[in-house]
Amino acid sequence: MTQGNNGSWAVILILMLFFMLPIGWLLVTYTAEPYHVVSGEPLREAVQAAGITVVNATDTTWPVGGAVGGKTYTLSDESGNIYTIQTQAFDSVESRDAAVQLYNSQSIGRGRPVGKLIIIGNYLIYVQPYTGKILKKIAPELRKLQAA
């Protein structure tokens, strides 16, 4: 090998470490929400703790494998803004994670609706619109329900 080849390999190795090290730290630092059965209705508890009114709640089941049922909530804040949030419970960690992967595999506007998916134990919570003030109010309450 010549000196030029060794230098280019060193540059490639340094660049790979430069990009891979932060990604590795993120993966280690921010672990996925572990699967655990959450009793009751976690969203209703978080909403009530945040002082938001539940206008309506209807039973729904998402058309994905392992979904065992959830609710679609219509919420109203003190300004009168209306929000729709859906929850869905899953029977196993595999089915819950498969639903998350299915959601993330679609690009926005091509099958994937604009919203935010939050994982709480065996529940997936879908908030739409996720840019509203409501998410800022209920997110701290939902974090309290996540496993530590």
C-alpha positions in Angstrom: 0.0 0.0 0.0 1.1 3.5 -0.6 0.9 6.4 1.7 -2.0 7.9 -0.3 -4.2 4.9 0.3 -3.5 4.8 4.0 -4.4 8.4 4.3 -7.7 8.0 2.5 -8.6 5.1 4.6 -7.9 7.1 7.7 -10.1 9.9 6.5 -12.9 7.5 5.7 -12.6 5.9 9.2 -12.6 9.3 10.9 -15.7 10.4 8.9 -17.5 7.2 9.8 -16.7 7.7 13.5 -17.7 11.3 13.3 -21.2 10.4 12.1 -21.8 7.0 13.8 -20.7 8.0 17.3 -23.5 10.6 17.9 -26.1 8.2 16.4 -24.8 5.4 18.7 -25.1 7.7 21.7 -28.6 8.6 20.8 -29.6 4.9 20.5 -28.1 4.1 23.9 -29.4 7.2 25.6 -32.9 7.2 24.3 -34.2 3.7 24.7 -37.6 2.7 23.4 -40.5 2.7 25.7 -40.7 -0.8 27.3 -43.9 -2.7 26.8 -45.9 -2.9 30.0 -49.7 -3.1 30.5 -51.1 0.3 31.5 -54.4 0.1 33.4 -57.3 2.4 32.8 -57.3 5.1 30.1 -53.9 6.9 30.1 -54.9 9.7 27.8 -58.1 10.5 29.8 -56.0 10.7 33.0 -53.4 13.0 31.4 -56.0 15.2 29.8 -57.9 15.6 33.1 -54.6 16.4 34.9 -53.8 19.0 32.3 -57.2 20.7 32.7 -58.6 19.9 29.3 -62.2 18.9 28.7 -63.2 15.6 27.1 -66.1 16.4 24.8 -66.6 12.9 23.4 -65.0 9.5 23.6 -65.9 6.6 21.2 -64.6 3.1 21.0 -62.4 2.3 18.0 -60.1 -0.4 16.8 -57.3 0.3 14.3 -57.1 -2.1 11.4 -53.7 -3.5 12.3 -52.6 -6.8 13.7 -52.6 -7.1 17.5 -54.8 -4.1 18.1 -57.3 -4.9 20.9 -59.2 -1.6 21.1 -58.9 2.0 22.1 -60.8 5.2 21.9 -61.1 8.3 19.8 -61.3 11.4 22.0 -62.6 14.8 21.0 -61.1 17.4 23.3 -61.5 21.1 23.9 -59.2 23.5 25.5 -60.0 26.7 27.4 -59.9 28.7 24.1 -62.5 26.4 22.5 -60.1 24.7 20.1 -61.2 21.2 19.2 -58.6 18.3 19.0 -58.9 14.7 18.0 -56.7 12.2 19.7 -56.8 8.4 19.2 -55.5 5.7 21.5 -55.0 2.0 20.8 -53.9 -0.9 23.0 -51.9 -3.8 21.7 -51.7 -7.4 22.8 -47.9 -7.7 22.6 -44.7 -5.7 22.1 -44.3 -7.2 18.7 -47.6 -6.0 17.4 -47.2 -2.6 19.0 -43.7 -2.1 17.5 -45.0 -3.4 14.1 -47.7 -0.7 14.1 -45.1 2.0 14.9 -42.8 0.7 12.1 -45.8 0.7 9.7 -46.6 4.3 10.7 -43.0 5.5 10.3 -42.4 3.7 7.0 -45.0 5.8 5.2 -44.1 9.3 4.1 -46.3 12.3 5.1 -49.0 12.9 2.5 -48.6 9.4 1.0 -50.6 7.3 3.4 -49.2 8.7 6.6 -51.4 11.4 8.2 -49.9 14.4 9.8 -49.7 13.8 13.5 -47.5 12.6 16.3 -47.4 9.0 17.7 -46.7 8.7 21.4 -45.9 5.3 23.0 -47.1 4.6 26.6 -46.6 1.0 27.6 -49.0 -1.1 25.5 -50.8 2.0 24.1 -50.1 4.1 21.1 -51.5 7.6 21.3 -52.0 9.5 18.0 -52.3 13.3 18.4 -53.6 15.4 15.5 -52.7 18.3 15.0 -49.4 17.8 16.8 -48.5 21.5 16.5 -51.3 22.6 18.7 -51.0 23.9 22.3 -52.8 20.7 23.5 -49.7 18.5 23.0 -47.6 20.9 25.1 -50.1 20.6 27.9 -50.6 16.9 27.9 -47.1 15.7 27.0 -45.7 16.2 30.6 -48.6 14.2 32.0 -48.1 11.4 29.5 -44.4 11.3 30.3 -45.3 10.6 33.9 -47.1 7.4 32.7 -44.1 6.1 30.7 -42.0 3.5 32.4 -38.9 4.9 34.1 
